[in-house]
Amino acid sequence: MNTPRLLLLGADGQVGWELRRALLPLGEVLPMTRAQADLADLDGLRALLARQQPDVIVNAAAYTAVDKAETEAELAQRINAAAPQVLADHAAQTGAWLVHYSTDYVFDGTNAAAYAETDAPKPQSAYGRSKLAGEEAIAASGCRHLILRTSWVYAARGSNFAKTMLRLAAERDSLRVVADQIGAPTSAELIADTTALMLHLLRSDAALAQRASGLYHLTAQGSTSWHGYAQFVLAQAAARGMALRCTPDAVQPISTAEFPLPAPRPANSRLACDKLQATFGLTLPPWQTQVQRLIDELPA
């Protein structure tokens, strides 16, 4: 049997960096950074696909500057919609699988409950509209695909919300954090490992591969607000003996209206992941698990 070729786009991003590791047991991983594969260059992308002829395309690249997209809507559409169309067309022609990541921003955030895959999208931002267009292009292509919507993504590598809260809490006596946006902090590590498990199961189970192509929600389980997230981080850090001036009860809740940004944020970013867990027989952990691990790995 030939070794499968997995083309990884966005290999230098949060999720892409973790995928470089997680995909290795599945075959020959071809990691492409933005410098090597710019999704804004559609002809270059077509040439790359023709040259590499991958069995699996994993697209972890995207235009993710949510606020900047309000004034760069055309570029966001090119990267988040037109480029996935190119990937999907190639996958449909060659029989490759396409894995593509999407976002809670395809919803308006007004649901009372967690969003299911069957809920109607209603994006409120240029970024959200571009990501939805990418989803629709892939689904319409007829290629074998996994569209994985996620939210509140963080990675141990680089900056993230938890590290920012810890830095500020070491400098200040109190913090003000948005309390009326709800979601599940989800680590890039969890997204990458779950993706790799899904691809392994598709390769080892022909019946599953016949029926599993489609859209799935992938986040850690449970939910919190940004305010609750900050309090959890500070409580865990304090328990480890980190020197903090701001205690968890000194984190003050504020409204989204008190922290205005160019692009609207969904008030409810909760995504129901029952379909993924049932289809692939996987258990997604509570959000606290990997946030705790992140804090444990930081220097005391």
Secondary structure, 3 states (H helix, E strand, C coil): CCCCEEEEECCCCHHHHHHHHHCHHHCEEEEECCCCCCCCCHHHHHHHHHHHCCCEEEECCCCCCCCHHHCCHHHHHHHHHHHHHHHHHHHHHHCCEEEEEEEHHHCCCCCCCCECCCCCCCCCCHHHHHHHHHHHHHHHHCCEEEEEEECCEECCCCCCHHHHHHHHHHHCCCEEEECCCEECCEEHHHHHHHHHHHHHHHHHCHHHHHHCCEEEECCCECCEEHHHHHHHHHHHHHHCCCCCCCCHHHEEEECHHHCCCCCCCCCECCECCHHHHHHHCCCCCEHHHHHHHHHHHCCC
